[in-house]
Each structure stands twice: as structure tokens, then as C-alpha cells.
């Protein structure tokens, strides 16, 4: 049985406690921390001077209507504008010390996922499971760092369409070189669990392009699926972005735009990786999010 304890706040100190302290993590190691105070005008002015926003805003104002329209076209938000996409991209360029502005690209936006293999490794495989039900963490409204588990029901209803944008520079290092993105679909038929693959083959040397594949029907009942990116008997680099698994009217991929693909499990109440998790990752292989140059 768990051992539970608590500390009462002494009489007369409750108001002082509320002004100065606030709850922090409460699920793993319960803690109390100092409350964030409202910043003074002088401090706000100092932060503004350090912000990238003013510099990026000046650049945006120099753009022509055609340039702004090009950024609007690649805006991934439901309400396309272009400014948010350019802001995110340009802030990354300033942060990483890159000069100039990027050209709007329909295949990727600022950060992308990078899968890299160097000797002695010749293989890398990462996965993202999609069971029928699982829990994710959600921030508790009105708190700074408290989270709660939220159940997610992902009922697989065909057709299932997977797609991604990628750029590859890979070299064969063995008898069976390949790079693939695929969904391993679990289906039930006559009391048996059967695996059926929906696969996209990636070229070893390829500039940015977008590929997709669709599974419209199966024998039996499709229940769930796992997504995988697998490089085998190769060395080099693959960049990926805009990864999607669409069914039941939604895209269910976590971290579609590859902002932080290396973040796997997140503290308490996880049942699936936050984004992607290694399946096969020998020494010399890695995956992370980078800004493409």
C-alpha cells in the first residue's frame, strides 16, 4: 500500500502561501515551487529587446504581395495567413546563425526530422504505435506545470492513407539496402490476428518529394496499426516532414511537422510515445529534429 502524508499550512499563513507559492508536479514527486510574479514594465521592455519578433516583422513588411502569398500557400494552419509560418522559420534561422530568408517550400516547414546512419551502424528503425485506446498528457487549465491523463480513442476505419515528404542521401552498405515508411495494420479474421503492411518505398537518392499510399479494405476487420520508418543496409541521411496517417476524417500522427521527433515517452501516465521511439538503433544511428540548410 502506498504511504501518504501531508503538511498543513499554519494558521495565519494561508494568504502568504497563496501569494508566494504554487503546486508543481503532483503525480511522481509532489512538490511546491515559487509562484511566477507579474513582470514589471522595465523587465517586459528588456525581454522585448531580446525578442526576434521586431526584426522578423521588419523583414515581413518589406515583402511584396507575391512573396507574402507564397508563404500563405505553404501555411499549415487551418486559417492560412503566411506570417506565422514565416515567423517560425525566420526565428529558427536567426537562432542558428543563418543569414537571409528561406524560400517557401511546400514539402517542409522550418524543423524537419532527420534519420542518420554512420558506421558501424547500417540500420535504424523508429516506430509510433496507434492502439485503439491510449492515454496522453494534457495541461491542467489555469496551472503552470500540472498535467492530467486524458484517454484517446482512435477507432480505425478504412480507408487508411499514409503520406510523408522526404529528402534522402543514402548509400548501399549491404546486400539488402532499403528505406521505407509503412503502417503495420492489425486485422482480425476467423479468430486470428493477422499483420498487413501498407508501405511506401523511399528512393536512396532523392530531392524533396511527397509520397502517399492508401489501404481501402482488408479481409476481416482492421483493428489498429503501428507506423514505422526503417532504414536497412544503408548509410547517410533522410529528412522527413509532413508525416500523416489519415483515417476516420482525421490525421492521427503525433508530431506531424517533426518539431521534436526524438521525444518518446513523457513522464507519468504514458502508454504510447509522445512522438517517435527507437525500435532498432545501434551505435552510429540517430534520429532528431533539425533545421534543414
Backbone as JSON, one array per atom type, in Angstrom:
{
  "sequence": "XXXXXXXXXXXXXXXXXXXXXXXXXXXXXXXXXXXXXXXXXXXXXXXXXXXXXXXXXXXXXXXXXXXXXXXXXXXXXXXXXXXXXXXXXXXXXXXXXXXXXXXXXXXXXXXXXXXXXXXXXXXXXXXXXXXXXXXXXXXXXXXXXXXXXXXXXXXXXXXXXXXXXXXXXXXXXXXXXXXXXXXXXXXXXXXXXXXXXXXXXXXXXXXXXXXXXXXXXXXXXXXXXXXXXXXXXXXXXXXXXXXXXXXXXXXXXXXXXXXXXXXXXXXXXXXXXXXXXXXXXXXXXXXXXXXXX",
  "N": [[0.85, -1.2, 0.0], [0.46, 2.27, -0.72], [2.28, 4.85, 0.92], [1.04, 7.66, 2.41], [1.26, 11.13, 3.05], [1.0, 14.44, 4.47], [1.21, 18.06, 4.73], [0.07, 20.46, 6.84], [-0.95, 23.86, 6.42], [0.18, 26.4, 8.5], [-1.92, 28.28, 10.72], [-2.88, 31.53, 9.77], [-0.97, 31.86, 7.83], [-1.93, 31.26, 5.36], [-2.74, 33.11, 3.35], [-0.3, 34.32, 2.72], [1.03, 32.08, 1.77], [-0.46, 31.5, -0.56], [0.15, 33.74, -2.08], [2.89, 33.51, -2.56], [3.63, 30.87, -3.24], [3.05, 27.87, -5.22], [1.47, 24.82, -6.4], [3.5, 22.24, -7.88], [4.73, 19.57, -9.83], [2.64, 16.82, -9.21], [2.19, 14.12, -9.4], [4.36, 12.27, -9.55], [6.71, 13.03, -7.86], [5.52, 14.88, -5.52], [5.63, 18.38, -5.29], [6.28, 21.78, -4.21], [6.51, 25.05, -5.5], [7.97, 28.32, -6.15], [5.75, 30.97, -6.93], [5.12, 32.35, -10.12], [5.63, 35.72, -10.69], [3.95, 38.77, -11.69], [5.44, 40.48, -14.35], [7.47, 43.44, -14.32], [7.17, 46.63, -16.04], [9.65, 47.48, -16.92], [11.1, 45.09, -17.05], [9.62, 43.72, -18.97], [10.13, 45.37, -21.17], [12.84, 44.86, -21.48], [12.83, 42.15, -22.2], [11.49, 42.35, -24.63], [13.37, 43.67, -26.15], [15.13, 41.61, -26.55], [13.76, 39.87, -28.12], [12.96, 38.1, -31.16], [10.9, 38.98, -32.66], [10.49, 41.82, -33.41], [12.56, 42.21, -35.36], [11.96, 40.26, -37.29], [9.46, 41.1, -38.05], [10.03, 43.5, -39.36], [11.34, 42.54, -41.64], [9.23, 41.09, -42.82], [7.5, 43.17, -43.54], [8.8, 44.25, -45.69], [8.33, 42.53, -47.73], [6.92, 41.67, -50.9], [3.58, 41.54, -52.31], [3.38, 39.17, -53.72], [5.41, 37.59, -52.56], [4.43, 37.34, -49.93], [2.1, 35.96, -50.48], [3.17, 33.56, -51.34], [4.2, 32.49, -48.97], [1.83, 32.24, -47.61], [0.62, 30.2, -49.04], [2.01, 27.9, -48.24], [1.38, 27.74, -45.62], [0.49, 25.87, -42.83], [-1.6, 26.04, -41.07], [-5.1, 26.01, -40.15], [-6.44, 28.33, -40.79], [-5.09, 30.03, -43.16], [-2.37, 32.27, -43.33], [0.32, 33.03, -43.52], [2.19, 34.68, -42.26], [2.68, 33.52, -39.71], [3.96, 31.12, -40.36], [6.24, 32.07, -41.7], [7.36, 33.54, -39.6], [7.98, 31.54, -37.68], [9.87, 30.05, -39.16], [11.87, 31.99, -39.77], [12.72, 32.78, -37.24], [14.02, 30.46, -36.42], [16.17, 30.5, -38.21], [17.54, 32.81, -37.4], [18.19, 32.05, -34.8], [19.95, 29.9, -35.27], [22.0, 31.17, -36.53], [21.92, 31.7, -39.3], [22.01, 33.43, -42.38], [19.91, 35.72, -44.3], [16.71, 34.9, -45.87], [14.5, 32.08, -45.91], [13.27, 30.15, -48.7], [9.86, 29.73, -49.42], [8.53, 26.49, -48.96], [6.76, 23.75, -50.13], [7.02, 21.2, -49.18], [8.22, 21.03, -46.67], [8.4, 22.68, -43.46], [10.17, 24.91, -41.52], [11.52, 23.19, -38.89], [12.59, 19.8, -39.4], [12.4, 16.18, -39.46], [15.27, 14.19, -38.91], [16.88, 11.29, -39.93], [19.72, 9.48, -39.39], [22.54, 7.59, -40.36], [25.68, 6.28, -39.64], [28.83, 4.54, -39.93], [29.63, 2.37, -37.2], [27.04, 1.48, -37.7], [24.33, 0.16, -39.66], [21.67, 0.23, -39.85], [18.47, 1.55, -38.94], [15.54, 1.95, -37.12], [12.48, 3.35, -36.31], [9.46, 3.81, -34.42], [5.89, 4.45, -34.15], [3.3, 3.76, -32.24], [-0.22, 3.08, -32.67], [-2.63, 2.29, -30.95], [-6.02, 1.13, -30.23], [-7.1, 2.49, -28.0], [-5.68, 4.83, -25.75], [-3.66, 6.76, -23.42], [-2.91, 10.23, -23.1], [-0.97, 13.11, -22.1], [-2.32, 16.12, -20.76], [-2.26, 19.6, -20.27], [-3.3, 21.06, -17.22], [-5.85, 23.34, -17.08], [-5.32, 26.69, -16.16], [-3.15, 26.27, -14.52], [0.46, 26.18, -14.11], [2.28, 24.06, -14.44], [0.98, 21.64, -14.12], [-0.38, 18.51, -15.06], [-2.72, 16.27, -16.6], [-4.0, 12.93, -17.11], [-5.43, 12.03, -20.2], [-7.85, 10.15, -21.83], [-7.66, 8.71, -25.09], [-9.46, 7.73, -27.88], [-8.89, 5.95, -30.67], [-10.38, 4.92, -33.2], [-9.99, 2.75, -35.77], [-10.95, 3.21, -39.0], [-11.28, 2.18, -42.21], [-10.91, 3.87, -45.4], [-7.32, 3.87, -44.87], [-4.88, 6.25, -45.14], [-1.52, 6.87, -45.66], [1.2, 9.2, -45.65], [4.08, 11.19, -46.54], [6.61, 13.76, -46.66], [9.87, 13.76, -48.03], [13.49, 13.78, -48.16], [16.35, 12.29, -49.4], [19.65, 11.01, -48.93], [21.27, 8.5, -49.31], [23.38, 5.58, -49.11], [24.16, 2.38, -50.34], [25.06, -0.22, -48.15], [25.17, -2.9, -47.81], [23.81, -6.2, -48.57], [21.06, -5.93, -48.82], [19.75, -3.23, -49.27], [17.49, -0.71, -48.23], [14.93, 1.81, -47.79], [12.1, 2.6, -46.04], [8.74, 3.68, -45.35], [6.08, 2.74, -43.4], [2.84, 1.35, -42.53], [1.92, -0.97, -40.17], [-0.68, -2.86, -40.15], [-3.05, -4.24, -37.99], [-5.25, -6.88, -38.31], [-8.32, -8.66, -37.76], [-9.31, -11.93, -38.42], [-11.3, -14.68, -38.72], [-10.79, -15.43, -36.07], [-8.05, -15.02, -35.88], [-5.11, -13.01, -35.39], [-3.81, -10.96, -37.75], [-1.17, -9.57, -39.61], [-0.92, -6.84, -41.79], [0.7, -5.04, -44.3], [1.04, -1.62, -45.2], [2.78, 0.15, -47.39], [5.37, 2.51, -48.19], [7.9, 3.01, -50.43], [11.07, 4.47, -50.2], [13.27, 6.32, -52.18], [16.83, 5.92, -52.51], [18.48, 8.07, -53.2], [17.22, 11.16, -53.42], [15.62, 14.23, -54.12], [13.5, 16.65, -52.39], [10.25, 15.34, -52.13], [6.79, 14.32, -52.12], [5.07, 11.47, -51.0], [2.46, 9.01, -51.05], [0.24, 6.42, -49.8], [-2.53, 4.15, -49.87], [-4.77, 2.17, -48.0], [-7.58, 0.52, -48.68], [-9.35, -1.57, -48.09], [-9.66, -4.65, -46.2], [-9.39, -8.2, -45.65], [-11.49, -9.37, -43.31], [-11.45, -7.61, -40.18], [-10.09, -4.46, -39.69], [-8.18, -3.38, -36.99], [-6.16, -1.94, -35.5], [-3.03, -0.1, -35.8], [0.52, 0.29, -36.38], [3.04, 2.73, -36.98], [6.04, 2.95, -38.91], [9.39, 3.98, -39.59], [12.0, 2.86, -41.48], [15.31, 2.17, -42.06], [17.67, 0.27, -43.79], [20.65, -1.59, -44.18], [22.1, 0.61, -45.17], [23.85, 3.78, -45.38], [24.03, 7.23, -44.41], [21.71, 9.98, -44.79], [18.3, 10.8, -44.1], [15.74, 13.11, -44.53], [12.63, 14.05, -43.16], [9.2, 15.14, -43.22], [5.9, 16.54, -42.6], [4.39, 14.2, -41.97], [1.8, 11.87, -42.19], [-1.09, 10.04, -41.12], [-4.02, 9.21, -42.1], [-7.34, 8.67, -41.29], [-10.79, 7.96, -40.59], [-11.56, 10.59, -40.9], [-9.57, 12.25, -39.84], [-6.15, 13.3, -39.2], [-3.9, 11.29, -37.57], [-1.29, 11.2, -36.75], [1.24, 11.77, -34.39], [3.07, 14.69, -33.76], [3.19, 15.71, -36.46], [4.58, 17.63, -37.99], [7.18, 17.28, -37.3], [8.55, 18.62, -35.19], [9.82, 17.8, -32.88], [10.93, 15.06, -32.99], [12.42, 13.22, -31.58], [11.49, 13.05, -28.99], [10.26, 10.73, -26.85], [8.79, 8.92, -24.59], [6.7, 10.41, -22.07], [7.0, 11.12, -18.96], [4.72, 10.57, -16.27], [1.78, 8.47, -16.66], [1.95, 7.66, -19.34], [1.24, 5.78, -22.27], [1.77, 5.43, -24.86], [4.42, 6.46, -27.1], [5.4, 9.92, -26.93], [6.09, 11.14, -29.38], [8.0, 9.74, -31.5], [9.66, 6.57, -31.12], [12.65, 4.65, -30.56], [13.13, 1.56, -32.25], [14.99, -0.16, -33.46], [18.18, 0.8, -32.97], [21.25, 0.96, -33.34], [24.65, 1.72, -32.25], [25.91, 4.61, -33.77], [23.74, 5.31, -35.24], [21.01, 7.64, -35.37], [18.17, 9.74, -34.54], [16.54, 12.84, -34.86], [15.22, 16.21, -34.55], [15.89, 18.79, -36.87], [17.03, 21.89, -38.37], [16.76, 22.3, -41.77], [19.41, 22.98, -43.98]],
  "CA": [[0.0, 0.0, 0.0], [1.23, 3.5, -0.77], [2.35, 5.64, 2.14], [0.57, 9.01, 2.09], [1.46, 12.1, 4.12], [0.68, 15.8, 4.06], [1.66, 19.12, 5.64], [-0.94, 21.51, 6.99], [-0.43, 25.23, 6.43], [-0.11, 27.0, 9.81], [-2.92, 29.33, 10.75], [-2.38, 32.88, 9.55], [-0.01, 31.9, 6.73], [-2.56, 30.81, 4.12], [-2.69, 34.16, 2.32], [1.1, 34.45, 2.29], [1.32, 30.89, 0.97], [-1.08, 31.64, -1.88], [0.84, 34.8, -2.82], [4.29, 33.22, -2.88], [3.89, 29.5, -3.65], [2.05, 27.19, -6.02], [1.8, 23.4, -6.6], [4.23, 21.87, -9.09], [4.41, 18.19, -10.17], [1.93, 16.19, -8.11], [1.95, 12.7, -9.64], [5.54, 11.44, -9.31], [7.27, 13.54, -6.6], [4.78, 16.12, -5.26], [6.49, 19.49, -4.88], [5.77, 23.14, -4.2], [7.53, 25.97, -6.01], [7.63, 29.74, -6.09], [4.78, 31.41, -7.93], [5.62, 33.34, -11.07], [5.01, 37.02, -10.43], [3.74, 39.61, -12.86], [6.67, 41.2, -14.68], [7.41, 44.9, -14.37], [7.29, 47.19, -17.39], [11.07, 47.52, -17.3], [11.5, 43.73, -17.42], [8.97, 43.42, -20.25], [10.87, 46.09, -22.2], [14.1, 44.15, -21.69], [12.54, 40.93, -22.95], [11.13, 42.75, -25.99], [14.6, 43.98, -26.88], [15.79, 40.36, -26.87], [12.87, 39.07, -28.95], [13.18, 38.11, -32.61], [9.7, 39.47, -33.34], [10.64, 43.1, -34.13], [13.42, 42.07, -36.54], [11.24, 39.47, -38.29], [8.36, 41.95, -38.52], [10.6, 44.44, -40.33], [11.57, 41.79, -42.89], [7.92, 40.77, -43.4], [6.93, 44.38, -44.14], [9.48, 44.54, -46.96], [7.94, 41.54, -48.73], [5.89, 42.04, -51.86], [2.34, 40.76, -52.22], [3.67, 37.84, -54.26], [6.18, 36.86, -51.55], [3.53, 37.01, -48.82], [1.18, 34.93, -50.97], [3.91, 32.29, -51.38], [4.23, 31.98, -47.59], [0.46, 31.84, -47.26], [0.34, 28.93, -49.71], [2.61, 26.78, -47.51], [0.95, 27.81, -44.23], [-0.19, 24.62, -42.47], [-2.7, 26.29, -40.16], [-6.42, 25.91, -40.78], [-6.65, 29.66, -41.37], [-3.79, 30.37, -43.74], [-2.01, 33.68, -43.36], [1.68, 33.12, -44.03], [3.05, 35.35, -41.28], [3.09, 32.6, -38.65], [4.92, 30.18, -40.92], [7.49, 32.8, -41.91], [7.92, 33.89, -38.28], [8.59, 30.35, -37.11], [11.05, 29.7, -39.93], [12.91, 33.01, -39.67], [13.27, 32.72, -35.88], [14.98, 29.36, -36.41], [17.36, 30.94, -38.94], [18.28, 33.73, -36.53], [18.71, 31.27, -33.68], [21.06, 29.06, -35.7], [23.02, 31.99, -37.15], [21.84, 31.65, -40.75], [21.69, 34.74, -42.95], [18.9, 35.72, -45.34], [15.42, 34.29, -45.61], [14.26, 30.84, -46.62], [12.27, 30.13, -49.76], [8.72, 28.9, -49.02], [8.63, 25.14, -49.51], [5.53, 23.01, -49.89], [7.31, 19.88, -48.63], [8.62, 21.09, -45.27], [8.34, 23.98, -42.81], [11.24, 25.06, -40.51], [12.16, 21.97, -38.41], [12.24, 18.53, -40.04], [13.01, 15.03, -38.81], [16.47, 13.66, -39.58], [17.34, 9.95, -39.6], [21.1, 9.47, -39.85], [23.28, 6.36, -40.09], [27.1, 6.25, -39.98], [29.49, 3.33, -39.46], [29.46, 0.98, -37.65], [25.62, 1.12, -37.87], [23.82, 0.06, -41.03], [20.22, 0.1, -39.75], [17.76, 2.4, -37.98], [14.09, 1.78, -37.21], [11.73, 4.02, -35.26], [8.04, 3.49, -34.54], [4.86, 5.23, -33.45], [2.13, 2.89, -32.14], [-1.56, 3.67, -32.67], [-3.63, 1.32, -30.48], [-7.39, 1.63, -30.26], [-7.27, 3.45, -26.9], [-4.45, 5.11, -25.01], [-3.7, 8.0, -22.65], [-1.93, 11.28, -23.34], [-0.95, 14.14, -21.06], [-2.86, 17.43, -21.12], [-2.03, 20.6, -19.23], [-4.47, 21.45, -16.46], [-6.15, 24.74, -17.32], [-5.15, 27.57, -15.01], [-1.92, 25.94, -13.8], [1.67, 26.37, -14.9], [3.01, 22.84, -14.76], [0.23, 20.45, -13.75], [-0.92, 17.78, -16.2], [-3.65, 15.2, -16.27], [-4.11, 11.94, -18.19], [-6.65, 12.13, -21.0], [-7.99, 8.98, -22.71], [-7.88, 8.94, -26.52], [-9.98, 6.57, -28.6], [-8.58, 6.04, -32.09], [-11.05, 3.81, -33.86], [-9.52, 2.66, -37.15], [-11.98, 2.99, -40.03], [-10.68, 2.31, -43.53], [-9.53, 3.73, -45.84], [-6.19, 4.45, -44.16], [-3.91, 6.83, -46.07], [-0.29, 7.37, -45.06], [1.96, 10.03, -46.57], [5.17, 11.98, -45.95], [7.58, 14.42, -47.54], [11.2, 13.31, -47.63], [14.67, 14.01, -48.98], [17.28, 11.24, -48.98], [21.01, 10.88, -49.45], [21.66, 7.22, -48.72], [24.29, 4.76, -49.91], [24.05, 0.97, -50.0], [26.16, -0.72, -47.32], [24.93, -4.31, -47.56], [23.13, -6.91, -49.66], [19.62, -5.65, -48.9], [19.54, -1.83, -48.89], [16.18, -0.11, -48.5], [14.38, 2.81, -46.88], [10.65, 2.5, -46.19], [7.79, 4.19, -44.36], [4.95, 1.84, -43.57], [1.9, 1.08, -41.45], [1.68, -2.39, -39.92], [-2.09, -2.88, -39.75], [-3.5, -5.49, -37.37], [-6.64, -7.19, -38.66], [-8.86, -9.89, -37.21], [-10.01, -12.75, -39.41], [-11.56, -16.03, -38.26], [-10.14, -15.65, -34.78], [-6.6, -14.85, -35.96], [-4.52, -11.7, -35.54], [-3.01, -11.01, -38.97], [-0.5, -8.32, -39.93], [-0.95, -6.45, -43.21], [1.54, -3.86, -44.46], [0.78, -0.55, -46.16], [4.18, 0.55, -47.45], [5.9, 3.5, -49.13], [9.34, 2.83, -50.64], [11.8, 5.73, -50.36], [14.48, 6.21, -53.01], [18.06, 6.16, -51.74], [18.92, 9.42, -53.54], [16.01, 11.84, -53.88], [15.33, 15.56, -53.59], [12.22, 16.68, -51.69], [9.01, 14.95, -52.8], [5.76, 13.8, -51.23], [4.53, 10.2, -51.45], [1.34, 8.53, -50.25], [-0.31, 5.11, -50.1], [-3.85, 4.01, -49.25], [-5.34, 0.84, -47.79], [-9.02, 0.76, -48.75], [-10.12, -2.66, -47.5], [-8.92, -5.84, -45.79], [-10.21, -9.37, -45.35], [-11.67, -9.35, -41.87], [-11.68, -6.3, -39.57], [-8.9, -3.71, -39.3], [-8.36, -3.0, -35.59], [-5.2, -0.91, -35.09], [-1.84, -0.09, -36.66], [1.73, 0.97, -35.93], [3.8, 3.36, -38.05], [7.48, 2.74, -38.8], [10.38, 4.44, -40.56], [13.02, 1.82, -41.37], [16.45, 2.22, -42.97], [18.35, -1.03, -43.63], [21.82, -1.81, -45.03], [22.45, 1.87, -45.82], [24.43, 4.86, -44.58], [23.63, 8.53, -44.92], [20.71, 10.79, -44.09], [16.96, 11.02, -44.65], [14.96, 14.17, -43.9], [11.19, 13.79, -43.33], [8.29, 16.14, -42.67], [4.5, 16.39, -43.01], [4.03, 12.78, -41.88], [0.37, 11.77, -41.92], [-1.85, 8.78, -41.16], [-5.38, 9.76, -42.12], [-8.5, 7.79, -41.32], [-11.91, 8.46, -39.78], [-11.69, 12.04, -41.07], [-8.54, 13.0, -39.13], [-4.75, 12.87, -39.24], [-3.63, 10.81, -36.22], [0.15, 11.16, -36.45], [1.72, 12.7, -33.37], [4.19, 15.48, -34.28], [3.14, 15.66, -37.92], [5.55, 18.53, -38.61], [8.54, 16.88, -36.87], [9.17, 19.65, -34.35], [10.63, 17.18, -31.84], [10.64, 13.64, -33.2], [13.16, 12.36, -30.66], [10.82, 12.95, -27.69], [9.48, 9.49, -26.88], [7.8, 8.8, -23.53], [6.62, 11.62, -21.27], [6.74, 11.03, -17.53], [3.66, 9.68, -15.78], [0.55, 8.24, -17.41], [2.13, 7.43, -20.77], [1.01, 4.45, -22.8], [2.38, 5.45, -26.18], [5.43, 7.53, -27.15], [4.93, 11.27, -27.25], [6.21, 11.27, -30.83], [8.55, 8.51, -32.06], [10.53, 5.84, -30.2], [13.53, 3.74, -31.28], [12.9, 0.12, -32.27], [16.35, -0.64, -33.69], [19.03, 1.99, -33.08], [22.6, 0.63, -32.9], [25.62, 2.81, -32.17], [26.16, 5.18, -35.08], [22.47, 5.77, -35.82], [20.3, 8.6, -34.54], [17.07, 10.5, -35.15], [16.27, 14.07, -34.13], [14.68, 17.28, -35.37], [16.91, 19.73, -37.25], [16.63, 22.88, -39.36], [17.48, 21.95, -42.98], [20.17, 24.07, -44.6]],
  "C": [[0.88, 1.24, 0.0], [1.19, 4.22, 0.57], [2.04, 7.09, 1.79], [0.78, 9.92, 3.29], [1.11, 13.49, 3.6], [1.19, 16.77, 5.11], [0.6, 20.21, 5.67], [-0.27, 22.88, 7.0], [-0.8, 25.87, 7.76], [-1.13, 28.13, 9.7], [-2.27, 30.7, 10.58], [-1.41, 32.99, 8.39], [-0.63, 31.52, 5.39], [-2.46, 31.85, 3.02], [-1.27, 34.34, 1.8], [1.51, 33.27, 1.41], [0.77, 31.04, -0.44], [-0.39, 32.69, -2.73], [2.19, 34.35, -3.34], [4.52, 31.84, -3.49], [2.75, 28.93, -4.48], [2.44, 25.72, -6.19], [2.58, 23.21, -7.89], [3.81, 20.45, -9.48], [3.75, 17.5, -8.98], [1.76, 14.69, -8.27], [3.15, 11.82, -9.28], [6.19, 11.8, -7.97], [6.57, 14.86, -6.32], [5.7, 17.2, -4.72], [5.72, 20.8, -4.9], [6.87, 24.05, -4.71], [7.04, 27.41, -5.93], [6.69, 30.11, -7.23], [5.42, 32.46, -8.83], [4.87, 34.66, -10.88], [4.83, 37.77, -11.73], [4.98, 40.46, -13.11], [6.44, 42.7, -14.7], [7.54, 45.37, -15.81], [8.73, 47.22, -17.86], [11.54, 46.13, -17.75], [10.88, 43.33, -18.76], [9.71, 44.1, -21.39], [12.18, 45.39, -22.51], [13.9, 42.88, -22.49], [12.2, 41.24, -24.41], [12.36, 43.04, -26.81], [15.33, 42.71, -27.31], [14.97, 39.49, -27.83], [13.25, 39.18, -30.42], [12.02, 38.79, -33.34], [9.9, 40.81, -34.07], [11.46, 42.97, -35.41], [12.69, 41.31, -37.65], [10.1, 40.3, -38.88], [8.84, 42.94, -39.57], [10.82, 43.75, -41.68], [10.24, 41.51, -43.59], [7.31, 41.99, -44.1], [7.59, 44.74, -45.46], [9.06, 43.59, -48.07], [6.87, 42.11, -49.65], [4.65, 41.19, -51.64], [2.57, 39.32, -52.7], [4.43, 37.0, -53.24], [5.3, 36.44, -50.37], [2.55, 35.9, -49.24], [1.86, 33.57, -51.02], [4.0, 31.68, -49.99], [2.85, 31.54, -47.15], [0.12, 30.48, -47.84], [0.86, 27.75, -48.91], [2.24, 26.8, -46.02], [0.12, 26.56, -43.89], [-1.35, 24.81, -41.51], [-4.04, 26.23, -40.9], [-6.82, 27.24, -41.43], [-5.31, 30.16, -41.89], [-3.58, 31.88, -43.74], [-0.62, 33.86, -43.96], [2.65, 33.7, -43.03], [3.56, 34.37, -40.22], [4.13, 31.61, -39.14], [6.27, 30.85, -41.15], [8.15, 33.14, -40.58], [8.63, 32.7, -37.67], [9.89, 29.99, -37.82], [12.17, 30.7, -39.72], [13.53, 33.04, -38.28], [14.29, 31.59, -35.76], [16.28, 29.78, -37.11], [18.19, 31.89, -38.09], [18.94, 32.97, -35.39], [19.94, 30.48, -34.06], [22.13, 29.84, -36.47], [23.05, 31.95, -38.66], [21.4, 33.0, -41.3], [20.61, 34.6, -44.01], [17.6, 35.08, -44.9], [15.27, 33.02, -46.43], [13.25, 31.06, -47.74], [11.11, 29.26, -49.31], [8.74, 27.55, -49.73], [7.39, 24.34, -49.15], [5.78, 21.67, -49.2], [7.71, 19.91, -47.16], [8.55, 22.53, -44.77], [9.28, 23.97, -41.6], [11.81, 23.72, -40.07], [11.67, 20.74, -39.18], [12.88, 17.4, -39.23], [14.2, 14.53, -39.62], [16.79, 12.27, -39.04], [18.71, 9.79, -40.22], [21.78, 8.18, -39.43], [24.73, 6.54, -40.54], [27.69, 4.97, -39.39], [29.78, 3.45, -37.95], [28.0, 0.57, -37.89], [25.29, 1.0, -39.35], [22.29, -0.07, -41.02], [19.68, 1.07, -38.71], [16.27, 2.21, -38.2], [13.44, 2.47, -36.03], [10.24, 3.77, -35.49], [7.15, 4.43, -33.75], [3.59, 4.37, -33.4], [0.82, 3.68, -32.11], [-2.58, 2.6, -32.26], [-5.03, 1.95, -30.5], [-7.68, 2.67, -29.19], [-5.94, 3.63, -26.19], [-4.62, 6.45, -24.28], [-2.6, 8.95, -23.12], [-1.99, 12.28, -22.2], [-1.53, 15.44, -21.59], [-2.66, 18.38, -19.96], [-3.35, 20.95, -18.55], [-4.68, 22.94, -16.63], [-6.0, 25.55, -16.03], [-3.93, 27.28, -14.17], [-0.73, 26.09, -14.73], [2.3, 25.06, -15.32], [2.3, 21.57, -14.29], [-0.41, 19.84, -14.99], [-1.85, 16.69, -15.72], [-3.73, 14.22, -17.42], [-5.46, 12.04, -18.88], [-6.75, 10.9, -21.9], [-8.29, 9.4, -24.15], [-8.38, 7.64, -27.14], [-9.74, 6.79, -30.09], [-9.16, 4.81, -32.79], [-10.67, 3.8, -35.34], [-10.68, 2.31, -38.07], [-11.35, 3.22, -41.39], [-11.54, 3.18, -44.43], [-8.53, 4.43, -44.91], [-5.2, 4.96, -45.19], [-2.71, 7.34, -45.29], [0.47, 8.18, -46.1], [3.08, 10.72, -45.81], [5.93, 12.68, -47.05], [8.97, 13.99, -47.08], [12.25, 13.76, -48.63], [15.73, 13.03, -48.49], [18.63, 11.37, -49.66], [21.62, 9.66, -48.78], [22.53, 6.44, -49.69], [24.21, 3.32, -49.41], [25.29, 0.51, -49.24], [25.98, -2.21, -47.02], [24.16, -4.93, -48.69], [21.66, -6.55, -49.84], [19.32, -4.21, -48.48], [18.13, -1.37, -49.21], [15.86, 0.93, -47.43], [12.88, 2.83, -47.09], [9.94, 3.22, -45.05], [6.54, 3.35, -44.51], [4.08, 1.79, -42.32], [1.71, -0.42, -41.37], [0.27, -2.49, -39.32], [-2.43, -4.25, -39.17], [-4.97, -5.7, -37.72], [-7.03, -8.54, -38.07], [-9.63, -10.64, -38.29], [-10.08, -14.18, -38.91], [-10.77, -16.37, -37.0], [-8.65, -15.46, -34.77], [-6.23, -13.37, -36.04], [-3.55, -11.74, -36.72], [-2.44, -9.62, -39.23], [-0.55, -8.06, -41.42], [-0.23, -5.12, -43.36], [0.99, -2.91, -45.53], [2.08, 0.22, -46.25], [4.45, 1.6, -48.52], [7.4, 3.29, -49.22], [9.98, 4.19, -50.91], [13.04, 5.48, -51.2], [15.71, 6.53, -52.17], [18.61, 7.55, -51.98], [17.74, 10.17, -54.14], [15.92, 13.23, -53.26], [13.92, 15.54, -52.99], [11.07, 16.27, -52.61], [8.04, 14.41, -51.76], [5.18, 12.52, -51.84], [3.39, 9.78, -50.53], [0.92, 7.14, -50.7], [-1.59, 4.94, -49.32], [-4.23, 2.54, -49.15], [-6.85, 1.01, -47.69], [-9.84, -0.33, -48.07], [-9.19, -3.8, -47.11], [-9.91, -7.0, -45.64], [-10.31, -9.48, -43.84], [-11.93, -7.93, -41.38], [-10.37, -5.67, -39.16], [-9.11, -3.12, -37.91], [-7.45, -1.84, -35.18], [-3.99, -0.97, -36.02], [-0.68, 0.58, -35.93], [2.44, 1.55, -37.14], [5.29, 3.14, -37.82], [8.22, 3.46, -39.92], [11.59, 3.53, -40.4], [14.06, 2.0, -42.47], [17.29, 0.98, -42.72], [19.48, -1.17, -44.65], [22.18, -0.56, -45.83], [23.21, 2.75, -44.84], [24.02, 6.18, -45.2], [22.49, 9.13, -44.12], [19.39, 10.82, -44.85], [16.31, 12.13, -43.84], [13.48, 13.91, -44.17], [10.39, 14.92, -42.69], [6.88, 15.85, -43.19], [4.08, 14.92, -43.04], [2.57, 12.67, -41.47], [-0.1, 10.32, -41.94], [-3.31, 9.18, -41.0], [-6.42, 8.65, -42.21], [-9.57, 8.39, -40.42], [-12.0, 9.98, -39.81], [-10.64, 12.87, -40.39], [-7.15, 12.46, -39.45], [-4.33, 12.54, -37.82], [-2.15, 10.76, -35.87], [0.48, 12.2, -35.37], [3.0, 13.36, -33.88], [4.28, 15.37, -35.8], [4.27, 16.47, -38.56], [6.96, 18.37, -38.04], [9.25, 17.98, -36.1], [10.11, 19.05, -33.31], [10.46, 15.67, -31.91], [11.34, 12.74, -32.2], [12.52, 12.24, -29.28], [9.93, 11.71, -27.7], [8.46, 9.46, -25.75], [7.86, 10.02, -22.6], [6.12, 11.32, -19.87], [5.59, 10.1, -17.19], [2.52, 9.56, -16.78], [0.77, 8.12, -18.92], [1.75, 6.0, -21.1], [1.54, 4.31, -24.21], [3.45, 6.54, -26.18], [4.79, 8.87, -27.46], [4.97, 11.48, -28.76], [6.68, 9.95, -31.45], [9.5, 7.88, -31.05], [11.4, 4.88, -31.0], [13.08, 2.29, -31.15], [14.23, -0.6, -32.46], [17.24, 0.58, -33.89], [20.43, 1.65, -32.54], [23.5, 1.87, -32.85], [25.99, 3.3, -33.57], [24.91, 5.66, -35.79], [21.78, 6.72, -34.84], [19.12, 9.19, -35.3], [16.77, 11.69, -34.25], [15.69, 15.09, -35.09], [15.78, 18.32, -35.62], [16.29, 20.79, -38.17], [17.42, 22.6, -40.63], [18.18, 23.17, -43.58], [20.58, 23.69, -46.02]]
}
